[in-house]
Amino acid sequence: MQVDPPTPMKGIVLKVASVVVFLCMSTLIKAAGKDIAAGQITFLRSAFALLPIVAMLALQGQLRTAWRTDYPIGHLTRGFVGILSMGCGFYGLVHLPLPEAIAIGYAMPLIAVVIAAVFLKEAVGIYRWTAVLVGLSGVIVIVWPRLTLFRDGGAGSGEATGALAVLASATLGACAMVLVRKLVKTEPTPTIVLYFSISASVFSLATLPFGWSPIGLEALVLLALAGVCGGVAQLLLTASYRYADVSTIAPFEYTSIVLGILVGYVLFGDVPTPPMLAGTAIVVAAGIFVILREHQLGLRRRAARRHMTPQG
């Protein structure tokens, strides 16, 4: 399979679109309530995510060909790592205020930049490294009040455990991001998201003996809608890796915190604290710097190509 040429701006746009739809998914999951087991949430999210994926494949006439893969082990590995990340993230989401869950999860793109640079040998310039470090300082400002819960025996509280779960989710999610980047070199986007939803559904179904309980119709509808949003967002996210390096698009996960603060305040009464607002300003500034820098480099590359003399 031929890999699409790098077009960072297109990758960034797809990434931001996926962030918005993922936020809708998170809001629906949080609205469903905290009494639902994380594995149960993960199963419903993954199963209903198949609806938009299968619909897209049917409309494009690719429903049969999407099952073909040259790397089944890669899909299973990505699915297993991804489902662990998803389950940890959902646990933290329902036990923490929405903006704080989002903020702690921002460790994921930062870790992904490091993993991509070390294991995929992606070139990361000093400007992007600086922006990532600045963004990391913003994440620390946001999560520092939550980290104090681990002192004086506070680690047993639900919120402190939720924070640990989101941190684990971020680390696993960073690994999953890099695995996706490797998959897009040989696998079509529909195949990647199809196999992920199927493997995630199967892996999460294995948690059935560990605390699943009957849920009401309202919660079921919310989680079903969350699954549909998750499927759409996964298509957008996977496609974004086809057009830009992980290290380029990863920092744009930060755009979700602005919407997350608004949604958390309006729907759940989560009032942002001064550290939250200060950290948000830092990470958003870092994200804006990255996109401006990438745009500047893109202009330089295009100008250089226009002035190249063809070799005879």
N, C-alpha and C positions, 0 to 999 in steps of 0.2 A: 504494500500500500504506500502511495506517495504522500509524504508529509507536506502539509500546507506551508507556504513560505511565511516567515515571521511577520506579523502585522500587529504590533503591540497595542495600538489604539483600539483595534477591534477586540482583542483579547480583554482589554480593560473594560470596555463597554459591556461585554458579555458577563464579566465578573460582577460588575455593579448590579446588573439586572438580576443575576442569581442571588445576590445579597438581599435585595428587596423581597424577592419571592420567598427566600428562606426565612426572612423575618416574619412574613405572614404565617408561615408554617409554625414557627416558634410561638407566636402569639396564640394560635389556635390550640397548640399543645398545652400551653400554660393555662388557658381558659378552661381546658377540660378538667383540671384539678390535680392535686398532688396525691390522691389516694389510689392512683393507677400505677401498677408496677412498670418500671422502666422497660423491661423486656416486652411487656404487653404493648406499650406505646410504640416501641421500635417495630414490632411485628405489624401493627396496623398501619403505621407510617409507610413501611416498606411495601406491604401488600397493595395498598391503594395507590402507591406511586406507580405501579405497573399500568394503571389506566391511561394516563397521558402518554406514557412511553409506547404502549402497544397501539394506541390511537395514532400517534405520529408515524409509527412504522407502517401501519395499514394505509394511511393516506399517501405515504411516499412509495408504497409498493415494495417495502423492504422487510416485511414481516418474516419471510422465509430466510432471506439471506442474513438477517441480523443474528441468527443462531450460530452462524459459522464463525469460528475463532481459531487463530493459530497459537493462542496462548491461554489455555483453560486454567492452568495453575496460577497464572498471573491474576486472572479474574477472581479465583477463589481466595488467593492471598489478600487481594485488595478488599474483597467482600468481608473477610474475617476481621481485618484490621479496622475497616470502616464501620462495621457493626459494633465493635467494641467502643469505638469513639462515639458513635451515635448514642449508644445506651448510657454511657457515662454522662454525655452532654445533656440528655433528656432528664436524667436524675437531678443534675445540678439545676437545670432550667426550672423545674417545678418546685425547687426548694430555695431558690434565690430570687431577689428582685430581678426583673428582666434586664435592666441596664447593667447590673453587676455580672450577671451570667454572660452577657455579651462581652463585657470588658475583660473578664478573666479568660474567656475563650480567645482573646486576641493574642495570646501567646502562640497560637497555632501558626499564623503566617510568618511570624518571626522565626520560629523553629524551622519552618519549611524553607526559608531562605538559606539557613545554615546547612540543612540537609541537602538541598539542591546544589549548593556550591561545593560541598564536600564529595557527595556521591555521584551527582550527575555532571559535575565539572562545569556547571553553568557560570558564565562570566558575570561577576557582580562588581561593578565599579565602586570607587570610594564614595561617590555621591549617594548611591543607593544603600551602601553599608551605613553611611552616616544617617540617612533617613530612617533606616530600620532601628538603629540604636536610639535615635530620638523617639521613635514610636514606642520602643520598649520602655523608655523612661516614663512616657505617658501612661502605659499600662500599669507600671508600678505605682504611680500616683493614684490611679483609680482603685487598685485592689488593696492598697496598704491597710485601709481601715478594716477590710474583711480579714486580712491576715492576722490581725490582733486577736481574733476569736480563737486562734490556736494556742494562745497563752492562757495560763491559769485554768487549765482543764476544760477549755471551751471546745476542744476538738470533737467532743461527743455530740455537740449540737447539730441539728439538721442542716442549718445554713453552713456551718463549717465543713461538714461532710460533703455538702453540695459543692462548695468551693474546691475541695480536693478532687471531686469527680470531674468538674469542668477542666481543671488543670490536666488531669489524666486524659480527658477527651481531646484537649488541645495537642498534647504530645502524639497521641495515636492519629489524630486528624492530619498532623503534619506529615507523618509517614504515609498516610493514605494519599495525600496530595502528590507526593513524589512518585508513588506507585502509578497513579493516574497519568502523570507526565510520561512515564515509560510506556504505558499501554497505548497512548495516542500515537506512538510511532508506528504501530502495526495494526491497531484496531480502530474501526469506525466508532464515532460517538454513540450511535444507537446501540451497538453491541456492548459497549462498556456500561452504559446505564442500565440496559436490560439485565445483564448478568449480575450487576450489583444489586438491583432490586430483588432478583430471584434469590441470590445467595444470602442477602440480608434477611429476607423473609424466612428462609430455612434455618439460618443460624439463630435468629431471635425466637423462632418457634421452639427451639430447644430449651428455652427458659420457662416453658409452660409449668413444669413441676415446682417452680420456685416463686409462688406467690401471686399467680394470676387470679383475678376475681371478676365476677359479673359487673358490667358497666351499663349505665343508663343510655337511653336513646340519644339524649343531647350530647353526652360525651362521645358516643360512637360517631355521631355526625361530625363533631368537631375534629376528631382524629382522622376520619375519612377525608375531610377537606384538607387537613394538614398533610396527609399522604399525597394527595393530588398536587398540592403546592410543592411538596418535596420532589416529586417526579419531574415537574417542570423546571424547578430550580437546578436539579441535578443535570438535566440536559444542557442548560445554559452554562453551568459551571464546568462540565467536562469539555464543552466546545471551547471555552475560553483558554484552556491549556493548549489547544491546537494552534493558537495564534500568537502566544507570548510565553516567555519563560516564567516558571513559578516565581522566581525572585522579582519579576516585574509586576505581576498581577496580585501576588499575595498581600501586599500592604493595603489593597483596596477593600479588604474585608472590614477595615476600619469605618467605612462609610455607614455601616449598619448601626453604629452606636448613636448617631444623631437621631435616626428614626426610632431606635430602641428606647431612647430617653423619652421621646414624645409619646410613643405607644404605651410605655410603662406608666407614665404619669396619667394619661387620659383614661386608660382601661383598668389599670391595677392600682392607681394611687401611689406609685413609686416616685417619691420626691428626690430629684438628684441632689447630691451633696456637693459642697465646694470642691473637695478633691475629685469627685466625678467630673464636674464641669471643667476643672483645670486640666485633668488628664485627657479629656475629650478634645480640648483645644489643641493639645500637643500632638495627639495621634492624627487628627484631621489635617493639621498643618504638615505633618510628615507625608501623609498621603498626597496632598496637593503638590508638594515639592516633587515627589516621584513622578507624577503624571506630567508636570511641566518639564522636568528634566528629560523624560522619555520623548516628549514631543519635540524638544530642542534637538536631541540626538537624531530623531527621525528626519527632521528638516535637513540636518547636515548630511545624513546618508543619501537622501534624495538629491541634494545639490552635488554631492561627489559623483553619483552615478551619471548625472546629466553632463558632467564635464570630463568624464572618462573618454579617452581616445580608443576606439576599437582597434584591437590587435589584428594585424594582417597575417 
